[in-house]
Amino acid sequence: MGRPIASHVYLLRENKMLPLRTLFQVDQKSPYYNERDKQSIFYAESWALIHYLILGDEGKRMAQMGKFVELLSASVPMERAFQQAFAMSFESMEKELHAYIQRDRYPIISGSFTNKVGYDASMQSTPLTEAEAQAYLGDLLLHSNRAESETYLLKALALDPNLAMANASLGMLRVRQGKSDEARKSLERAVVASSQNYLIHYYYAYALSREGNRDMETVMGFAPETAAKMRAELKLAIQLRPDFLESYSLLAFVNLVTEYEVDQTIELLKRILASSPARNDLVFMLAQLYMRKEDFKTAHQLIDKLNGNNNDAEMRQRAQGLLAQLVSVEEHMARIRKEQEERASKSRSGSSLAESANAGGQSDAVASYDPAAALRESLRRPVAGETQTQGSLVRIDCDRKGITFVVRINNRLFKLKTDSFSHVELTSFTANAGGEVTCGLRKPEDSVVVGYVAEAAPRAQIDGVIKSIEFVPPDFKLKP
C-alpha cells in the first residue's frame, strides 16, 4: 500500500502546489476539479497529502486525520476542524507536505492477511438479456448527464417494454426534460414491474412532486390525491430501505407543503438527525417545519447552525434566504398583532361612545373602521420603478424560457415574465387561492395584487417583469 504513482510524482516535481486552503475548498463546481489543465495537480496533491497523513512521519498523523473527518461529519467548520484535529494551521501543514514531497521518498506497506479471506461460496452469475444490457448502459449515461442515455433506454424498452430499470430511468429522464405525463407513465410501469425496489418508489414520488412545479424551492401545495400517493410511495420506500435518507427528506417536504402531520414529521427528522447530524438538507427542512408551527425561536437556532457550521456555499445561501423569510414573517405577524390591538382599542372606544350617547339621549359620531385597512397595510410596498395594481390571475404559462403570469387588469390581459418562481414574492391573504400555485389555468380566476417593472420597449408581447403577487379576497379593493 502506498506505492508511488509516477505521473503524480512527476507533476508534483514540475508544478507549483495549490495552497492547502484552496485544496480543501475544491468541490464538483470548482475549476480545479473540472478544468483539464488544473485537474491533474489537484489529484496529484490530494494523493500526496493523504499519503503523508497515513504513512508519513511514521503514521503519527493517522489518528489526527480520523479526528478531522469526525469533526467535519459533525458539521464543524472546515478550518476550525483542521486546527482542532492537527493542532496547526493550513500554512504549517503545507510546509510539512512540501518538505515531504521534496524528499521524494514515499514509504510503502507490504503485508499479507493472517487468515484466508472468506467469500460467498454460493455466489452465482446469470447472463444479462440484451434489454438489460441496454438498460444498464442507459442508466449509467443518465447518471453521467449524457444525452445519449435516451437512445439506450428506448432500445431496452423496445426489447422488453416492462423492464423495471429501463422504465424507472426513462421516467427520471422525462422528469429532467419537464415531460411530466410521460414520466408518470414510465414510473408507474416500473412500480408494477418491480414493487420491491425502494428506489423506484422514491423516483415515482419524486416525479409526482415535480408535476407542474418547475422550481422545487417555491411549491405552494399539492392536490390531495397527489400528496396521498406520494406519501404512500415514500413510506413504502422507507420500509424497503430505512437507511435511504432521501425518502425521509422528500416525505418531510410533502408534509411541510400540505401542512400534514407537522409534529410527527418534526419528530421523524429529529430522530434521523440524531444519527446523521451532517445532513444539512434535513436541518433546513426541520427549520421550515418549525416556521410552519410558528416556533420562530427554534427555527432561528437551526438557521444559525446552517449559517455557522456549513461549508456548502449553496446551502449557506439558501439558509440566508430562509432567514430573510423568517424575519419578514415575524415582522408581518407583529404588524398584524399591532393592528388587532389598535382595532380592539377603537372598538372599545366606540362602544363607550355609543353607551354614553344612549344614556344621555344624544347622538355622538362613532369612528368607522375599514375591515380591509389592515390588509392594505400588510401588502408588500412597491420599490422605486415598480407598478402595483390589482387584477385577476388568469393563468400561469411555463416553458423552457421562463414563467409568465397572465393577469387581467381593467379588461386587458397583461403578461408578466420571470425566469423562476423563486424570483417572485408570493403571498396569500385568502384561502380562495387554494394550496397550489403552479403552471396552468386558474379556475376560478384569483383576485390578486401584483407588483411589476414595466418593459421600456416591450418584446415578444411581454408587458413587464413580475416582482410580487399577493392573493387577496374577491371583495378587496386596492386604494392608491
HELIX and SHEET records of a PDB file:
HELIX    1   1 ALA A    6  GLU A   14  1                                   9    
HELIX    2   2 LEU A   20  GLN A   25  1                                   6    
HELIX    3   3 PRO A   31  ASN A   34  1                                   4    
HELIX    4   4 ARG A   36  LEU A   55  1                                  20    
HELIX    5   5 GLY A   56  GLY A   59  5                                   4    
HELIX    6   6 MET A   62  SER A   73  1                                  12    
HELIX    7   7 MET A   78  PHE A   86  1                                   9    
HELIX    8   8 PHE A   90  ARG A  103  1                                  14    
HELIX    9   9 GLU A  130  HIS A  143  1                                  14    
HELIX   10  10 SER A  149  LEU A  159  1                                  11    
HELIX   11  11 ALA A  164  GLN A  177  1                                  14    
HELIX   12  12 SER A  180  ALA A  193  1                                  14    
HELIX   13  13 TYR A  198  ARG A  210  1                                  13    
HELIX   14  14 PRO A  224  LEU A  240  1                                  17    
HELIX   15  15 LEU A  245  THR A  258  1                                  14    
HELIX   16  16 VAL A  262  SER A  275  1                                  14    
HELIX   17  17 ASN A  280  ARG A  292  1                                  13    
HELIX   18  18 PHE A  296  GLY A  308  1                                  13    
HELIX   19  19 ALA A  313  GLY A  360  1                                  48    
HELIX   20  20 ALA A  373  SER A  378  1                                   6    
HELIX   21  21 PHE A  421  HIS A  423  5                                   3    
HELIX   22  22 ALA A  431  ALA A  433  5                                   3    
SHEET    1   A 6 GLU A 425  SER A 428  0                                        
SHEET    2   A 6 GLY A 464  PHE A 471  1                                        
SHEET    3   A 6 ARG A 412  THR A 418  1                                        
SHEET    4   A 6 GLY A 402  ILE A 409 -1                                        
SHEET    5   A 6 THR A 387  ASP A 399 -1                                        
SHEET    6   A 6 GLY A 440  ALA A 454 -1                                        
END                                                                             
